[in-house]
Amino acid sequence: MRKALIRRARRSLYVVHRWIGIATCLLFAMWFVSGLVMMYVAFPRLTDSERLSALPVLSWGKVQVAPDRAMAIAGMERYPRDLRLSMMDDIPVYRVTGWKGAAVTISAIDGRLIDGITPDQALAVARHHPHAVQPQLLDTVTRDQWSVTARFDPLRPLYLIGLGDADGTELYVSSRGGEIALDTTRRERVWNWLGSIPHWIYPTVLRKDGPLWRDVVLWISGVCLVVAVTGFWIGILRLRLARRYADGAVSPYRGWMAWHHIAGLVGGTFVFTWMFSGWLSLNPGGAFSGRGLTREIAVGYSGHDTPDIVAGLPSPPQISAVEARFVWIGGRRLMVLDVGGGRRSLADPATGAPVTLSRDEIIAAARRAMPGVAMISAQQLEQPDAYWYSLHQMREFPVLRIGLDDPAHTWLHVSPVTAEILERSDDSRRSYRWLFNALHSMDFPLLLRIAPARDVVVWLLSAVGTIVSVSGIVIGWRRLRRWKLRRRYAPTNPMQTSR
């Protein structure tokens, strides 16, 4: 009885792996190949440095509206998430963002709300881009492949403008507030059809519905996890290292089946961890905390919770800047100036005089970030470590890491130059770093320290995974052909069967 049950279980295991594997091997092959493309060409996004490089220098003489007045016009009753002053072509504007996502653009000349710009104004904005040669309006886009996600919703519709440069750069400018939302190049657009789009199952028709897309990818990757587990299990059951098969082989298979068996054993653990980590990236069940800064921490760190910075006009700083952000840090009103080239500095918004915050002042502000929670550590990182490193995004160095004694063991990474909180991390996010980034992208500290090591490891493991996938495709195709032929020539007359 026991042996019969074991035989049935094995038979079910083989059947499950065989037929689900036939259905999913094309997906596996696509994921391995597209993942290699993604290592070198990321999905288009507008980095902060790219956004700032397209802004003209602030014309302080045109500013006639105070920051406090701008917040009142925006209807802010509390300290906002973001308040910045920059140029929209030749018009200084305040861009105010609330904690619930509402964004408002206000003219700093006359205080009017800007909720729509013309194509000519969008072209004027695009002409300030460093790659602009002969900007031309290509289209007005509500949603396309590169602007599909919900984060662009407050900016839609978008003017699509070609800059006429050799790289084929295209800008997406918000028709509502005149803000550059995204840029893409010809190289990014071409390679992403072989990289991120198939890898993330990212066609516009599906991705425009975020919850539906998430459910589809969760189920597809979950089914593929079953294929990976059952395949590895079967591989172990059919492997003989001590009591080998008649011809001395460790595998009973030949040809493509042997390739599938051995490659699956060699790369089986990687295939499983890669699939599992990819599945986790969708945060099933809300297992991982968010990455953003909470309002409570921001307000505690600022030491202020009312919508006021400067009642009068802000004073021009002593240096040229392309953008000024108005903030409170540790109960002190400040102006963070972006001067271009990634350089930032602090100034007093009332006088324009340069300001420098000491490390002690920054730490004192961090102590109040979470009321009732003690600060337990403060260290300055001069070099990358396992949690703060520049692979998926550029990181600022040096950086202050502030440890807090809350149940989640929160860390705050703070710029020692501008005293801004750059990132919040906790136990959940640090676990995600290992369960997703390390297992999926192979960004282990040792591999990151040796420049080509990570690329070599990923290429080798992807080659093994591709062999497993392609051999599975060939095996599945042959099996389906045999099944089809058997059905075609199977006797349909009962009398034929009895002969």
Disulfide bonds with the S-S distance in Angstrom:
none
